[in-house]
Amino acid sequence: MVLSGVMFGGPVILSLATRRLESRRTRWAATAEIRLRYTTVDLAHAVFEYPLTIAAKLDPFLLADGSELAEGAFAGARARG
């Protein structure tokens, strides 16, 4: 997933199951939380005006209906934590 060059002007929570998150030159102008599964992160030259939390999520993400997010593309991969 690529978020490079994006500006987040308000609080944000991102929950991502992806192999790589590229967020170069991203501007975080409010608090943010990034919840990740299977992911390496590149935050080169990013600007943080407020606290940013990055957390590994060991359990699958749940959808609004309570079911688990399909993670078939990551079968056999280990969550990092």
N, C-alpha and C positions, 0 to 999 in steps of 0.2 A: 504494500500500500504506500502511496506517495502523497504526502501532505506538504511537500517542500514549497516555501514561499507563501503559505497561508497565514492569515492573521486571524487569531481568535480574540474577539473583542469582549466576550462575556464568558462566564464560567462554563466549563465543558467537562463531560465525562465520556471517554471513549472506551469501548469494550471491543477488543479486536483479537481474532484468531487468524494470524497471518504469519508467514515465514519472516517477513522483513517489514519494518516501518521506517520509511525515510521521511524525516521532518527537518530538512536542512533549511536554514534561513527562515524558519517559522517564527512568528511573533506571538507570544502568549501574553496577552494584556489583562488577563484575569486568572483566577485559580483554575487548575485543571487536574484531572485524574485520568490516568491511562491504565487500563486493566488489560493485560496481555496474556496470550497463550501461544507457545511455539515461536516466539518472535525475537529477532535481533533488532536493535534500534540505532538509528543514526540521527543525532541531534546537532550535527556540526553547524556552528554559527547561528544556532537558535537563540532567541532573546526571551528571557523569562522575567516579567515584571512582578509576578506573584508566585507563590509556591506551586510547584508541579510535583505530583506524586505519580510514580511509575510502580506498578505492582504486578507480580506474576499471579495468575489465576490458575490454580491446580484443577478445579472442577470445571466441566463444560459450562458455557454460558447458557442461561435459560431465556427462552423467548417469552413474549407477553402471555401466551397461552399455557406457560409452564413446561413446555417441551424443550428438550435440549437442542441447541444449535447443531446442525449437521457439520461434522468435522472430518468427513471421509477423506478429504485431500491430505489430512495429517495422520492418517492411520499408521500406527507403529511409531510415530514420533513421540518423544517424551516432552511433557510440559517442563519449562524451565522455572525454577523456583528457589 
